[in-house]
Amino acid sequence: MVKDTDARAVLKGERVDYWLGVGAKPSDNVKVLIKKYGSSGTHLEQQKQALEKLRPKRRPTVQHTAMADEQADDSAHEDAADSAELEQPAQAE
């Protein structure tokens, strides 16, 4: 579904090199992909640029991340308090 063809296939170069090193035989179509996007591929720069275009423009700031962490901590404390209340035995009168 990605329009830019250079962003469609992302290969793990180390793994490709390993498997080729131990004797794997890629098909003709895979050979083309390895030639373009392998560890020493001919389209690596174009791929890098295409992937940068796909990344979200807005990244969370440190302040937003810290606020999310605080909210997560608060909910964790509330959950722990709720479970502690449930674990207390009922007192006989």
Legacy VTK file of the C-alpha trace (Angstrom):
# vtk DataFile Version 3.0
C-alpha trace
ASCII
DATASET POLYDATA
POINTS 93 float
0.000 0.000 0.000
3.060 2.283 0.217
3.242 4.436 -2.906
6.991 5.038 -2.855
8.587 1.821 -4.119
11.856 2.438 -2.270
10.030 2.338 1.076
8.275 -0.969 0.432
11.040 -3.456 1.239
13.335 -3.084 4.236
15.921 -5.831 4.550
18.062 -6.740 7.550
21.454 -6.594 5.868
23.276 -8.634 8.503
20.793 -11.482 8.239
20.833 -11.442 4.439
24.637 -11.570 4.461
24.588 -14.408 6.986
22.192 -16.573 4.998
24.023 -15.934 1.745
27.256 -16.794 3.579
25.940 -20.179 4.674
24.797 -21.085 1.175
21.252 -19.798 0.771
20.193 -19.451 -2.858
17.838 -16.494 -3.387
15.247 -16.566 -6.145
15.596 -14.178 -9.083
13.136 -11.704 -7.544
14.913 -11.773 -4.179
18.256 -11.258 -5.929
16.906 -7.984 -7.323
15.789 -6.867 -3.854
19.151 -7.778 -2.328
20.963 -5.891 -5.098
18.864 -2.776 -4.420
18.376 -2.890 -0.635
20.991 -5.314 0.731
23.904 -4.236 2.918
25.703 -2.688 -0.082
22.593 -1.962 -2.130
22.317 0.516 -4.986
19.117 2.162 -3.683
19.948 2.573 0.015
20.032 6.382 -0.081
16.717 6.557 -1.945
15.238 4.109 0.559
16.441 6.201 3.500
14.816 9.312 2.008
11.562 7.448 1.283
11.370 6.109 4.839
11.997 9.589 6.273
8.969 10.857 4.342
6.819 8.171 5.961
7.821 8.990 9.543
5.349 11.044 11.538
6.148 14.746 11.543
5.303 15.323 15.199
7.313 13.605 17.882
6.358 13.674 21.562
8.306 16.144 23.647
10.030 15.269 26.890
7.307 17.092 28.817
4.524 15.041 27.215
6.421 11.822 27.851
6.981 12.720 31.511
3.279 13.495 31.943
2.331 10.113 30.445
4.759 8.356 32.813
3.231 10.141 35.819
-0.263 9.136 34.740
0.837 5.527 34.348
2.429 5.586 37.825
-0.732 7.062 39.360
-2.963 4.394 37.811
-0.564 1.655 38.951
-0.753 2.945 42.542
-4.552 3.065 42.365
-4.675 -0.509 41.075
-2.386 -1.681 43.881
-4.573 0.058 46.505
-7.722 -1.482 45.053
-6.258 -4.988 45.116
-5.005 -4.473 48.707
-8.542 -3.591 49.782
-9.857 -6.775 48.183
-7.244 -8.961 49.887
-8.062 -7.833 53.440
-10.199 -10.405 55.280
-13.586 -9.319 56.540
-13.573 -8.508 60.252
-15.983 -10.469 62.440
-18.123 -8.399 64.773
LINES 1 94
93 0 1 2 3 4 5 6 7 8 9 10 11 12 13 14 15 16 17 18 19 20 21 22 23 24 25 26 27 28 29 30 31 32 33 34 35 36 37 38 39 40 41 42 43 44 45 46 47 48 49 50 51 52 53 54 55 56 57 58 59 60 61 62 63 64 65 66 67 68 69 70 71 72 73 74 75 76 77 78 79 80 81 82 83 84 85 86 87 88 89 90 91 92
